[in-house]
């Protein structure tokens, strides 16, 4: 269902329920949410399950990579 809805919305990027959950958790944390609250929202019994969904470090790395100029 997620992939179909993404295509209907014109989203070309490969998307899955897992990537949507990770995006939601990352956005929540970027906007000042606490990991423990994200854990409850995601219905995870352990924060070690929620932690890997936090992709803030990956976004920072991607932003830095985009600064590289070739040529």
N, CA, C and O atoms as a Tripos MOL2 file, in Angstrom:
@<TRIPOS>MOLECULE
protein
  284   283    71     0     0
PROTEIN
NO_CHARGES

@<TRIPOS>ATOM
      1 N           0.8120   -1.1810    0.0000 N.3       1 UNK1
      2 CA          0.0000    0.0000    0.0000 C.3       1 UNK1
      3 C           0.8680    1.2630    0.0000 C.2       1 UNK1
      4 O           0.5620    2.2200   -0.7110 O.2       1 UNK1
      5 N           1.9400    1.2750    0.7840 N.am      2 UNK2
      6 CA          2.7910    2.4550    0.8820 C.3       2 UNK2
      7 C           3.4270    2.7740   -0.4610 C.2       2 UNK2
      8 O           3.4220    3.9250   -0.8970 O.2       2 UNK2
      9 N           3.9740    1.7570   -1.1160 N.am      3 UNK3
     10 CA          4.6210    1.9860   -2.4130 C.3       3 UNK3
     11 C           3.6160    2.4800   -3.4510 C.2       3 UNK3
     12 O           3.9270    3.3630   -4.2510 O.2       3 UNK3
     13 N           2.4270    1.9160   -3.4370 N.am      4 UNK4
     14 CA          1.3920    2.3280   -4.3930 C.3       4 UNK4
     15 C           1.0060    3.7900   -4.1560 C.2       4 UNK4
     16 O           0.9030    4.5670   -5.1050 O.2       4 UNK4
     17 N           0.7970    4.1580   -2.9100 N.am      5 UNK5
     18 CA          0.4270    5.5410   -2.5780 C.3       5 UNK5
     19 C           1.5570    6.5090   -2.9400 C.2       5 UNK5
     20 O           1.3000    7.6190   -3.4050 O.2       5 UNK5
     21 N           2.7860    6.0940   -2.7290 N.am      6 UNK6
     22 CA          3.9200    6.9440   -3.0880 C.3       6 UNK6
     23 C           3.9470    7.1830   -4.5940 C.2       6 UNK6
     24 O           4.1600    8.3090   -5.0430 O.2       6 UNK6
     25 N           3.7310    6.1310   -5.3700 N.am      7 UNK7
     26 CA          3.6960    6.2910   -6.8330 C.3       7 UNK7
     27 C           2.5680    7.2320   -7.2380 C.2       7 UNK7
     28 O           2.7550    8.0910   -8.1000 O.2       7 UNK7
     29 N           1.4020    7.0730   -6.6220 N.am      8 UNK8
     30 CA          0.2610    7.9340   -6.9360 C.3       8 UNK8
     31 C           0.5610    9.3970   -6.6130 C.2       8 UNK8
     32 O           0.0520   10.3030   -7.2730 O.2       8 UNK8
     33 N           1.3840    9.6170   -5.6010 N.am      9 UNK9
     34 CA          1.7460   10.9760   -5.2070 C.3       9 UNK9
     35 C           2.9040   11.5180   -6.0290 C.2       9 UNK9
     36 O           3.3250   12.6590   -5.8390 O.2       9 UNK9
     37 N           3.4230   10.6990   -6.9450 N.am     10 UNK10
     38 CA          4.5220   11.1340   -7.7980 C.3      10 UNK10
     39 C           5.8820   11.0350   -7.1340 C.2      10 UNK10
     40 O           6.8420   11.6510   -7.5980 O.2      10 UNK10
     41 N           5.9780   10.2740   -6.0620 N.am     11 UNK11
     42 CA          7.2560   10.0960   -5.3690 C.3      11 UNK11
     43 C           8.0160    8.9780   -6.0660 C.2      11 UNK11
     44 O           7.5650    7.8340   -6.1190 O.2      11 UNK11
     45 N           9.1740    9.3330   -6.5970 N.am     12 UNK12
     46 CA          9.9760    8.3760   -7.3540 C.3      12 UNK12
     47 C          10.8870    7.5410   -6.4570 C.2      12 UNK12
     48 O          11.2420    6.4140   -6.8010 O.2      12 UNK12
     49 N          11.2590    8.0920   -5.3170 N.am     13 UNK13
     50 CA         12.1860    7.4130   -4.4120 C.3      13 UNK13
     51 C          11.5490    6.1380   -3.8740 C.2      13 UNK13
     52 O          10.3530    6.0970   -3.5880 O.2      13 UNK13
     53 N          12.3790    5.0880   -3.7410 N.am     14 UNK14
     54 CA         11.8890    3.8300   -3.1830 C.3      14 UNK14
     55 C          11.4880    4.0680   -1.7330 C.2      14 UNK14
     56 O          12.2840    4.5630   -0.9350 O.2      14 UNK14
     57 N          10.2720    3.7210   -1.4010 N.am     15 UNK15
     58 CA          9.7360    3.9870   -0.0690 C.3      15 UNK15
     59 C           9.0790    2.7240    0.4650 C.2      15 UNK15
     60 O           8.5020    1.9400   -0.2880 O.2      15 UNK15
     61 N           9.1750    2.5430    1.7670 N.am     16 UNK16
     62 CA          8.6010    1.3580    2.4080 C.3      16 UNK16
     63 C           8.0140    1.7800    3.7510 C.2      16 UNK16
     64 O           8.2800    2.8860    4.2210 O.2      16 UNK16
     65 N           7.2270    0.9200    4.3680 N.am     17 UNK17
     66 CA          6.7320    1.2540    5.7100 C.3      17 UNK17
     67 C           7.8830    1.5300    6.6880 C.2      17 UNK17
     68 O           7.7800    2.4160    7.5370 O.2      17 UNK17
     69 N           8.9730    0.7720    6.5650 N.am     18 UNK18
     70 CA         10.1240    0.9790    7.4460 C.3      18 UNK18
     71 C          10.7460    2.3550    7.2180 C.2      18 UNK18
     72 O          11.0620    3.0560    8.1790 O.2      18 UNK18
     73 N          10.9230    2.7480    5.9550 N.am     19 UNK19
     74 CA         11.5340    4.0550    5.6920 C.3      19 UNK19
     75 C          10.6160    5.1860    6.1470 C.2      19 UNK19
     76 O          11.0920    6.2270    6.5990 O.2      19 UNK19
     77 N           9.3030    4.9870    6.0310 N.am     20 UNK20
     78 CA          8.3670    6.0080    6.5170 C.3      20 UNK20
     79 C           8.4630    6.1370    8.0340 C.2      20 UNK20
     80 O           8.4400    7.2490    8.5620 O.2      20 UNK20
     81 N           8.5700    5.0280    8.7270 N.am     21 UNK21
     82 CA          8.6870    5.0550   10.1890 C.3      21 UNK21
     83 C           9.9810    5.7590   10.5770 C.2      21 UNK21
     84 O           9.9860    6.5960   11.4790 O.2      21 UNK21
     85 N          11.0750    5.4250    9.9040 N.am     22 UNK22
     86 CA         12.3600    6.0570   10.2080 C.3      22 UNK22
     87 C          12.3030    7.5560    9.9360 C.2      22 UNK22
     88 O          12.8390    8.3450   10.7150 O.2      22 UNK22
     89 N          11.6640    7.9550    8.8470 N.am     23 UNK23
     90 CA         11.5300    9.3760    8.5300 C.3      23 UNK23
     91 C          10.7170   10.0860    9.6030 C.2      23 UNK23
     92 O          11.0750   11.1820   10.0350 O.2      23 UNK23
     93 N           9.6280    9.4670   10.0340 N.am     24 UNK24
     94 CA          8.7990   10.0650   11.0750 C.3      24 UNK24
     95 C           9.5390   10.2140   12.3950 C.2      24 UNK24
     96 O           9.4550   11.2580   13.0410 O.2      24 UNK24
     97 N          10.2610    9.1820   12.7970 N.am     25 UNK25
     98 CA         11.0140    9.2290   14.0510 C.3      25 UNK25
     99 C          12.1220   10.2680   13.9570 C.2      25 UNK25
    100 O          12.3300   11.0390   14.8940 O.2      25 UNK25
    101 N          12.8350   10.2960   12.8360 N.am     26 UNK26
    102 CA         13.9080   11.2720   12.6490 C.3      26 UNK26
    103 C          13.3600   12.6890   12.7000 C.2      26 UNK26
    104 O          13.9330   13.5500   13.3670 O.2      26 UNK26
    105 N          12.2690   12.9380   12.0100 N.am     27 UNK27
    106 CA         11.6550   14.2680   12.0070 C.3      27 UNK27
    107 C          11.2170   14.6660   13.4150 C.2      27 UNK27
    108 O          11.4350   15.8010   13.8380 O.2      27 UNK27
    109 N          10.6070   13.7410   14.1320 N.am     28 UNK28
    110 CA         10.1800   13.9930   15.5060 C.3      28 UNK28
    111 C          11.3720   14.4040   16.3670 C.2      28 UNK28
    112 O          11.2860   15.3690   17.1270 O.2      28 UNK28
    113 N          12.4790   13.6780   16.2530 N.am     29 UNK29
    114 CA         13.6680   13.9700   17.0470 C.3      29 UNK29
    115 C          14.3200   15.2830   16.6160 C.2      29 UNK29
    116 O          14.8030   16.0360   17.4620 O.2      29 UNK29
    117 N          14.3420   15.5660   15.3200 N.am     30 UNK30
    118 CA         14.9010   16.8260   14.8250 C.3      30 UNK30
    119 C          14.1310   18.0280   15.3580 C.2      30 UNK30
    120 O          14.6920   19.1120   15.5220 O.2      30 UNK30
    121 N          12.8640   17.8330   15.6220 N.am     31 UNK31
    122 CA         12.0170   18.9240   16.1010 C.3      31 UNK31
    123 C          11.9100   18.9610   17.6220 C.2      31 UNK31
    124 O          10.9810   19.5530   18.1720 O.2      31 UNK31
    125 N          12.8620   18.3290   18.2930 N.am     32 UNK32
    126 CA         12.9560   18.4320   19.7400 C.3      32 UNK32
    127 C          12.3280   17.3040   20.5270 C.2      32 UNK32
    128 O          12.3350   17.3380   21.7580 O.2      32 UNK32
    129 N          11.7860   16.3050   19.8510 N.am     33 UNK33
    130 CA         11.2070   15.1650   20.5530 C.3      33 UNK33
    131 C          12.2770   14.3390   21.2450 C.2      33 UNK33
    132 O          13.4340   14.3250   20.8260 O.2      33 UNK33
    133 N          11.8890   13.6660   22.2850 N.am     34 UNK34
    134 CA         12.8010   12.8060   23.0400 C.3      34 UNK34
    135 C          12.7000   11.3700   22.5390 C.2      34 UNK34
    136 O          11.6370   10.9290   22.1020 O.2      34 UNK34
    137 N          13.8140   10.6480   22.6060 N.am     35 UNK35
    138 CA         13.8480    9.2620   22.1400 C.3      35 UNK35
    139 C          12.8180    8.4050   22.8730 C.2      35 UNK35
    140 O          12.1750    7.5490   22.2660 O.2      35 UNK35
    141 N          12.6610    8.6330   24.1690 N.am     36 UNK36
    142 CA         11.7030    7.8420   24.9440 C.3      36 UNK36
    143 C          10.2720    8.0680   24.4440 C.2      36 UNK36
    144 O           9.4760    7.1310   24.3960 O.2      36 UNK36
    145 N           9.9490    9.3080   24.0730 N.am     37 UNK37
    146 CA          8.6190    9.5980   23.5350 C.3      37 UNK37
    147 C           8.4540    8.9420   22.1680 C.2      37 UNK37
    148 O           7.3940    8.3950   21.8650 O.2      37 UNK37
    149 N           9.5070    8.9950   21.3380 N.am     38 UNK38
    150 CA          9.4550    8.3400   20.0260 C.3      38 UNK38
    151 C           9.2490    6.8400   20.2010 C.2      38 UNK38
    152 O           8.5180    6.2130   19.4350 O.2      38 UNK38
    153 N           9.8910    6.2770   21.2040 N.am     39 UNK39
    154 CA          9.7450    4.8480   21.5040 C.3      39 UNK39
    155 C           8.2820    4.5220   21.7990 C.2      39 UNK39
    156 O           7.7490    3.5360   21.2900 O.2      39 UNK39
    157 N           7.6370    5.3470   22.6160 N.am     40 UNK40
    158 CA          6.2250    5.1050   22.9510 C.3      40 UNK40
    159 C           5.3360    5.2680   21.7230 C.2      40 UNK40
    160 O           4.4390    4.4570   21.4920 O.2      40 UNK40
    161 N           5.5830    6.3140   20.9340 N.am     41 UNK41
    162 CA          4.7810    6.5620   19.7330 C.3      41 UNK41
    163 C           4.8990    5.3900   18.7650 C.2      41 UNK41
    164 O           3.9110    4.9770   18.1580 O.2      41 UNK41
    165 N           6.1200    4.8550   18.6220 N.am     42 UNK42
    166 CA          6.3630    3.7460   17.6990 C.3      42 UNK42
    167 C           5.9470    2.3990   18.2800 C.2      42 UNK42
    168 O           6.0150    1.3770   17.5970 O.2      42 UNK42
    169 N           5.5170    2.3970   19.5350 N.am     43 UNK43
    170 CA          5.1020    1.1740   20.2330 C.3      43 UNK43
    171 C           6.2400    0.1630   20.3320 C.2      43 UNK43
    172 O           6.0280   -1.0440   20.2190 O.2      43 UNK43
    173 N           7.4600    0.6790   20.5470 N.am     44 UNK44
    174 CA          8.6130   -0.1840   20.7700 C.3      44 UNK44
    175 C           8.7510   -0.4200   22.2660 C.2      44 UNK44
    176 O           8.6250    0.5180   23.0520 O.2      44 UNK44
    177 N           9.0060   -1.6450   22.6670 N.am     45 UNK45
    178 CA          9.1560   -1.9480   24.0890 C.3      45 UNK45
    179 C          10.5400   -1.5730   24.6140 C.2      45 UNK45
    180 O          10.7440   -1.5080   25.8260 O.2      45 UNK45
    181 N          11.4900   -1.3260   23.7120 N.am     46 UNK46
    182 CA         12.8650   -1.0270   24.1130 C.3      46 UNK46
    183 C          13.4060    0.0880   23.2260 C.2      46 UNK46
    184 O          13.2170    0.0570   22.0100 O.2      46 UNK46
    185 N          14.0780    1.0710   23.8200 N.am     47 UNK47
    186 CA         14.6210    2.1810   23.0310 C.3      47 UNK47
    187 C          15.7180    1.7190   22.0780 C.2      47 UNK47
    188 O          16.0310    2.4160   21.1130 O.2      47 UNK47
    189 N          16.3060    0.5520   22.3390 N.am     48 UNK48
    190 CA         17.3170    0.0230   21.4070 C.3      48 UNK48
    191 C          16.6830   -0.3680   20.0770 C.2      48 UNK48
    192 O          17.3820   -0.4930   19.0710 O.2      48 UNK48
    193 N          15.3890   -0.5590   20.0640 N.am     49 UNK49
    194 CA         14.6760   -0.8200   18.8110 C.3      49 UNK49
    195 C          14.4190    0.4930   18.0820 C.2      49 UNK49
    196 O          14.4600    0.5400   16.8520 O.2      49 UNK49
    197 N          14.1580    1.5460   18.8260 N.am     50 UNK50
    198 CA         13.8400    2.8510   18.2410 C.3      50 UNK50
    199 C          15.0880    3.5530   17.7260 C.2      50 UNK50
    200 O          15.0470    4.2000   16.6800 O.2      50 UNK50
    201 N          16.1860    3.4330   18.4420 N.am     51 UNK51
    202 CA         17.4190    4.1430   18.1070 C.3      51 UNK51
    203 C          17.8710    4.0170   16.6620 C.2      51 UNK51
    204 O          18.2140    5.0310   16.0540 O.2      51 UNK51
    205 N          17.8880    2.8260   16.0840 N.am     52 UNK52
    206 CA         18.3370    2.7010   14.6960 C.3      52 UNK52
    207 C          17.4460    3.4330   13.6780 C.2      52 UNK52
    208 O          17.8680    3.6630   12.5450 O.2      52 UNK52
    209 N          16.2360    3.7950   14.0710 N.am     53 UNK53
    210 CA         15.3590    4.5490   13.1770 C.3      53 UNK53
    211 C          15.7370    6.0280   13.1270 C.2      53 UNK53
    212 O          15.2520    6.7650   12.2680 O.2      53 UNK53
    213 N          16.5940    6.4600   14.0390 N.am     54 UNK54
    214 CA         17.0490    7.8510   14.1020 C.3      54 UNK54
    215 C          18.1400    8.0470   13.0540 C.2      54 UNK54
    216 O          19.2560    7.5500   13.2060 O.2      54 UNK54
    217 N          17.8130    8.7640   12.0090 N.am     55 UNK55
    218 CA         18.7530    8.9380   10.8920 C.3      55 UNK55
    219 C          19.3280   10.3470   10.8260 C.2      55 UNK55
    220 O          19.7820   10.7800    9.7670 O.2      55 UNK55
    221 N          19.3140   11.0620   11.9410 N.am     56 UNK56
    222 CA         19.8400   12.4300   11.9210 C.3      56 UNK56
    223 C          21.2960   12.4730   11.4970 C.2      56 UNK56
    224 O          21.6820   13.3570   10.7320 O.2      56 UNK56
    225 N          22.1160   11.5430   11.9710 N.am     57 UNK57
    226 CA         23.5300   11.5270   11.5860 C.3      57 UNK57
    227 C          23.6890   11.3010   10.0930 C.2      57 UNK57
    228 O          24.5750   11.8900    9.4730 O.2      57 UNK57
    229 N          22.8570   10.4670    9.5090 N.am     58 UNK58
    230 CA         22.9330   10.2120    8.0670 C.3      58 UNK58
    231 C          22.5890   11.4730    7.2900 C.2      58 UNK58
    232 O          23.1940   11.7370    6.2500 O.2      58 UNK58
    233 N          21.6310   12.2580    7.7720 N.am     59 UNK59
    234 CA         21.2610   13.5000    7.0830 C.3      59 UNK59
    235 C          22.4000   14.4980    7.1330 C.2      59 UNK59
    236 O          22.6650   15.1930    6.1520 O.2      59 UNK59
    237 N          23.0830   14.5750    8.2820 N.am     60 UNK60
    238 CA         24.2210   15.4800    8.4000 C.3      60 UNK60
    239 C          25.3110   15.0530    7.4320 C.2      60 UNK60
    240 O          25.8750   15.8900    6.7260 O.2      60 UNK60
    241 N          25.6140   13.7640    7.3900 N.am     61 UNK61
    242 CA         26.6370   13.2640    6.4740 C.3      61 UNK61
    243 C          26.2620   13.5760    5.0340 C.2      61 UNK61
    244 O          27.1170   14.0020    4.2580 O.2      61 UNK61
    245 N          25.0050   13.3740    4.6590 N.am     62 UNK62
    246 CA         24.5770   13.6450    3.2890 C.3      62 UNK62
    247 C          24.7440   15.1270    2.9700 C.2      62 UNK62
    248 O          25.1740   15.4830    1.8730 O.2      62 UNK62
    249 N          24.4080   15.9840    3.9180 N.am     63 UNK63
    250 CA         24.5750   17.4230    3.7150 C.3      63 UNK63
    251 C          26.0240   17.7950    3.4970 C.2      63 UNK63
    252 O          26.3290   18.6510    2.6670 O.2      63 UNK63
    253 N          26.9150   17.1650    4.2310 N.am     64 UNK64
    254 CA         28.3390   17.4350    4.0700 C.3      64 UNK64
    255 C          28.8470   16.8910    2.7410 C.2      64 UNK64
    256 O          29.6560   17.5360    2.0750 O.2      64 UNK64
    257 N          28.3870   15.7320    2.3590 N.am     65 UNK65
    258 CA         28.7960   15.1430    1.0820 C.3      65 UNK65
    259 C          28.3960   16.0540   -0.0710 C.2      65 UNK65
    260 O          29.1390   16.1950   -1.0420 O.2      65 UNK65
    261 N          27.2240   16.6720    0.0330 N.am     66 UNK66
    262 CA         26.7470   17.5410   -1.0400 C.3      66 UNK66
    263 C          27.5790   18.8050   -1.1820 C.2      66 UNK66
    264 O          27.4560   19.5060   -2.1860 O.2      66 UNK66
    265 N          28.4240   19.1160   -0.2040 N.am     67 UNK67
    266 CA         29.3080   20.2760   -0.3000 C.3      67 UNK67
    267 C          30.4940   20.0220   -1.2340 C.2      67 UNK67
    268 O          31.1430   20.9620   -1.6930 O.2      67 UNK67
    269 N          30.7680   18.7590   -1.5090 N.am     68 UNK68
    270 CA         31.9110   18.4130   -2.3540 C.3      68 UNK68
    271 C          31.6160   18.8430   -3.7870 C.2      68 UNK68
    272 O          30.5740   18.5070   -4.3500 O.2      68 UNK68
    273 N          32.5370   19.5810   -4.3540 N.am     69 UNK69
    274 CA         32.4020   20.0520   -5.7370 C.3      69 UNK69
    275 C          33.4360   19.3460   -6.6050 C.2      69 UNK69
    276 O          34.6080   19.2490   -6.2410 O.2      69 UNK69
    277 N          33.0000   18.8690   -7.7270 N.am     70 UNK70
    278 CA         33.9070   18.2220   -8.6700 C.3      70 UNK70
    279 C          34.0610   19.1170   -9.8840 C.2      70 UNK70
    280 O          33.0850   19.6500  -10.4120 O.2      70 UNK70
    281 N          35.3050   19.2740  -10.3180 N.am     71 UNK71
    282 CA         35.5530   19.9980  -11.5600 C.3      71 UNK71
    283 C          35.8210   21.4210  -11.4400 C.2      71 UNK71
    284 O          36.0400   22.0940  -12.4470 O.2      71 UNK71
@<TRIPOS>BOND
     1     1     2 1
     2     2     3 1
     3     3     4 2
     4     3     5 am
     5     5     6 1
     6     6     7 1
     7     7     8 2
     8     7     9 am
     9     9    10 1
    10    10    11 1
    11    11    12 2
    12    11    13 am
    13    13    14 1
    14    14    15 1
    15    15    16 2
    16    15    17 am
    17    17    18 1
    18    18    19 1
    19    19    20 2
    20    19    21 am
    21    21    22 1
    22    22    23 1
    23    23    24 2
    24    23    25 am
    25    25    26 1
    26    26    27 1
    27    27    28 2
    28    27    29 am
    29    29    30 1
    30    30    31 1
    31    31    32 2
    32    31    33 am
    33    33    34 1
    34    34    35 1
    35    35    36 2
    36    35    37 am
    37    37    38 1
    38    38    39 1
    39    39    40 2
    40    39    41 am
    41    41    42 1
    42    42    43 1
    43    43    44 2
    44    43    45 am
    45    45    46 1
    46    46    47 1
    47    47    48 2
    48    47    49 am
    49    49    50 1
    50    50    51 1
    51    51    52 2
    52    51    53 am
    53    53    54 1
    54    54    55 1
    55    55    56 2
    56    55    57 am
    57    57    58 1
    58    58    59 1
    59    59    60 2
    60    59    61 am
    61    61    62 1
    62    62    63 1
    63    63    64 2
    64    63    65 am
    65    65    66 1
    66    66    67 1
    67    67    68 2
    68    67    69 am
    69    69    70 1
    70    70    71 1
    71    71    72 2
    72    71    73 am
    73    73    74 1
    74    74    75 1
    75    75    76 2
    76    75    77 am
    77    77    78 1
    78    78    79 1
    79    79    80 2
    80    79    81 am
    81    81    82 1
    82    82    83 1
    83    83    84 2
    84    83    85 am
    85    85    86 1
    86    86    87 1
    87    87    88 2
    88    87    89 am
    89    89    90 1
    90    90    91 1
    91    91    92 2
    92    91    93 am
    93    93    94 1
    94    94    95 1
    95    95    96 2
    96    95    97 am
    97    97    98 1
    98    98    99 1
    99    99   100 2
   100    99   101 am
   101   101   102 1
   102   102   103 1
   103   103   104 2
   104   103   105 am
   105   105   106 1
   106   106   107 1
   107   107   108 2
   108   107   109 am
   109   109   110 1
   110   110   111 1
   111   111   112 2
   112   111   113 am
   113   113   114 1
   114   114   115 1
   115   115   116 2
   116   115   117 am
   117   117   118 1
   118   118   119 1
   119   119   120 2
   120   119   121 am
   121   121   122 1
   122   122   123 1
   123   123   124 2
   124   123   125 am
   125   125   126 1
   126   126   127 1
   127   127   128 2
   128   127   129 am
   129   129   130 1
   130   130   131 1
   131   131   132 2
   132   131   133 am
   133   133   134 1
   134   134   135 1
   135   135   136 2
   136   135   137 am
   137   137   138 1
   138   138   139 1
   139   139   140 2
   140   139   141 am
   141   141   142 1
   142   142   143 1
   143   143   144 2
   144   143   145 am
   145   145   146 1
   146   146   147 1
   147   147   148 2
   148   147   149 am
   149   149   150 1
   150   150   151 1
   151   151   152 2
   152   151   153 am
   153   153   154 1
   154   154   155 1
   155   155   156 2
   156   155   157 am
   157   157   158 1
   158   158   159 1
   159   159   160 2
   160   159   161 am
   161   161   162 1
   162   162   163 1
   163   163   164 2
   164   163   165 am
   165   165   166 1
   166   166   167 1
   167   167   168 2
   168   167   169 am
   169   169   170 1
   170   170   171 1
   171   171   172 2
   172   171   173 am
   173   173   174 1
   174   174   175 1
   175   175   176 2
   176   175   177 am
   177   177   178 1
   178   178   179 1
   179   179   180 2
   180   179   181 am
   181   181   182 1
   182   182   183 1
   183   183   184 2
   184   183   185 am
   185   185   186 1
   186   186   187 1
   187   187   188 2
   188   187   189 am
   189   189   190 1
   190   190   191 1
   191   191   192 2
   192   191   193 am
   193   193   194 1
   194   194   195 1
   195   195   196 2
   196   195   197 am
   197   197   198 1
   198   198   199 1
   199   199   200 2
   200   199   201 am
   201   201   202 1
   202   202   203 1
   203   203   204 2
   204   203   205 am
   205   205   206 1
   206   206   207 1
   207   207   208 2
   208   207   209 am
   209   209   210 1
   210   210   211 1
   211   211   212 2
   212   211   213 am
   213   213   214 1
   214   214   215 1
   215   215   216 2
   216   215   217 am
   217   217   218 1
   218   218   219 1
   219   219   220 2
   220   219   221 am
   221   221   222 1
   222   222   223 1
   223   223   224 2
   224   223   225 am
   225   225   226 1
   226   226   227 1
   227   227   228 2
   228   227   229 am
   229   229   230 1
   230   230   231 1
   231   231   232 2
   232   231   233 am
   233   233   234 1
   234   234   235 1
   235   235   236 2
   236   235   237 am
   237   237   238 1
   238   238   239 1
   239   239   240 2
   240   239   241 am
   241   241   242 1
   242   242   243 1
   243   243   244 2
   244   243   245 am
   245   245   246 1
   246   246   247 1
   247   247   248 2
   248   247   249 am
   249   249   250 1
   250   250   251 1
   251   251   252 2
   252   251   253 am
   253   253   254 1
   254   254   255 1
   255   255   256 2
   256   255   257 am
   257   257   258 1
   258   258   259 1
   259   259   260 2
   260   259   261 am
   261   261   262 1
   262   262   263 1
   263   263   264 2
   264   263   265 am
   265   265   266 1
   266   266   267 1
   267   267   268 2
   268   267   269 am
   269   269   270 1
   270   270   271 1
   271   271   272 2
   272   271   273 am
   273   273   274 1
   274   274   275 1
   275   275   276 2
   276   275   277 am
   277   277   278 1
   278   278   279 1
   279   279   280 2
   280   279   281 am
   281   281   282 1
   282   282   283 1
   283   283   284 2
@<TRIPOS>SUBSTRUCTURE
     1 UNK1         2 RESIDUE 1 A UNK
     2 UNK2         6 RESIDUE 1 A UNK
     3 UNK3        10 RESIDUE 1 A UNK
     4 UNK4        14 RESIDUE 1 A UNK
     5 UNK5        18 RESIDUE 1 A UNK
     6 UNK6        22 RESIDUE 1 A UNK
     7 UNK7        26 RESIDUE 1 A UNK
     8 UNK8        30 RESIDUE 1 A UNK
     9 UNK9        34 RESIDUE 1 A UNK
    10 UNK10       38 RESIDUE 1 A UNK
    11 UNK11       42 RESIDUE 1 A UNK
    12 UNK12       46 RESIDUE 1 A UNK
    13 UNK13       50 RESIDUE 1 A UNK
    14 UNK14       54 RESIDUE 1 A UNK
    15 UNK15       58 RESIDUE 1 A UNK
    16 UNK16       62 RESIDUE 1 A UNK
    17 UNK17       66 RESIDUE 1 A UNK
    18 UNK18       70 RESIDUE 1 A UNK
    19 UNK19       74 RESIDUE 1 A UNK
    20 UNK20       78 RESIDUE 1 A UNK
    21 UNK21       82 RESIDUE 1 A UNK
    22 UNK22       86 RESIDUE 1 A UNK
    23 UNK23       90 RESIDUE 1 A UNK
    24 UNK24       94 RESIDUE 1 A UNK
    25 UNK25       98 RESIDUE 1 A UNK
    26 UNK26      102 RESIDUE 1 A UNK
    27 UNK27      106 RESIDUE 1 A UNK
    28 UNK28      110 RESIDUE 1 A UNK
    29 UNK29      114 RESIDUE 1 A UNK
    30 UNK30      118 RESIDUE 1 A UNK
    31 UNK31      122 RESIDUE 1 A UNK
    32 UNK32      126 RESIDUE 1 A UNK
    33 UNK33      130 RESIDUE 1 A UNK
    34 UNK34      134 RESIDUE 1 A UNK
    35 UNK35      138 RESIDUE 1 A UNK
    36 UNK36      142 RESIDUE 1 A UNK
    37 UNK37      146 RESIDUE 1 A UNK
    38 UNK38      150 RESIDUE 1 A UNK
    39 UNK39      154 RESIDUE 1 A UNK
    40 UNK40      158 RESIDUE 1 A UNK
    41 UNK41      162 RESIDUE 1 A UNK
    42 UNK42      166 RESIDUE 1 A UNK
    43 UNK43      170 RESIDUE 1 A UNK
    44 UNK44      174 RESIDUE 1 A UNK
    45 UNK45      178 RESIDUE 1 A UNK
    46 UNK46      182 RESIDUE 1 A UNK
    47 UNK47      186 RESIDUE 1 A UNK
    48 UNK48      190 RESIDUE 1 A UNK
    49 UNK49      194 RESIDUE 1 A UNK
    50 UNK50      198 RESIDUE 1 A UNK
    51 UNK51      202 RESIDUE 1 A UNK
    52 UNK52      206 RESIDUE 1 A UNK
    53 UNK53      210 RESIDUE 1 A UNK
    54 UNK54      214 RESIDUE 1 A UNK
    55 UNK55      218 RESIDUE 1 A UNK
    56 UNK56      222 RESIDUE 1 A UNK
    57 UNK57      226 RESIDUE 1 A UNK
    58 UNK58      230 RESIDUE 1 A UNK
    59 UNK59      234 RESIDUE 1 A UNK
    60 UNK60      238 RESIDUE 1 A UNK
    61 UNK61      242 RESIDUE 1 A UNK
    62 UNK62      246 RESIDUE 1 A UNK
    63 UNK63      250 RESIDUE 1 A UNK
    64 UNK64      254 RESIDUE 1 A UNK
    65 UNK65      258 RESIDUE 1 A UNK
    66 UNK66      262 RESIDUE 1 A UNK
    67 UNK67      266 RESIDUE 1 A UNK
    68 UNK68      270 RESIDUE 1 A UNK
    69 UNK69      274 RESIDUE 1 A UNK
    70 UNK70      278 RESIDUE 1 A UNK
    71 UNK71      282 RESIDUE 1 A UNK
